[in-house]
């Protein structure tokens, strides 16, 4: 298969906001509101241009005035237009300082992209933040694809010497854009993992089989959660009955083998 295209670089993004003594003055949205109040001379007109209600605009102004400990917006009364609002000098000063800080913030984020190894670390941070109901999550790259008439066999290398086999439909391989070298992840529910304590001479239909050591056991009223260290900083989690835990003689430090079918593996690709 053709080499997969290089993944798009991960770009750091962030939001800047200011606070006074723990009270938030706000970020880009609130300071944009201040700028529009100054330009329009009216809170109602500024609120319309921001796409917010008059009440929400006034609530934001009140919150900023309170946090600052002095007025940032002063309301004018009377006149042909029935009054309006204008920024105090302190309000204008804060806008200037916020815009300056935003420029520095953007430059800082841009400088991060040139740091060696940052892309890999950002990808790791994103993986750590991924939340799924599957207890077993493995990230790696596609190392092989065996095409079939309906289902394809996908081989994922998730750590040096640790490979997971998944069976998914040919359509899924196409829709996910899977090729050799493609970054991908595998999800396996803990309830799909089988634990065995003595597999010498035994034969199993499960394609995925990993020997390791019981790292810890979390006991429940009916089921136990078994965590098996399979090496290369990888662990696999299984949910089995308490009776099975006793029958297998499982305890921390004991040798154990985890098995699961290739059809139990869900394959995905990062955004």
Beta strands, then each sheet from edge to edge (+ up, - down):
strand 1: 17-20
strand 2: 23-27
strand 3: 73-76
strand 4: 84-87
strand 5: 136-146
strand 6: 151-159
strand 7: 162-169
strand 8: 183-188
strand 9: 194-196
strand 10: 208-219
strand 11: 223-231
strand 12: 234-241
strand 13: 255-260
strand 14: 266-268
sheet 1: 1+ 2-
sheet 2: 3+ 4-
sheet 3: 7+ 6- 5+ 8- 14+
sheet 4: 9+ 13- 10+ 11- 12+
end
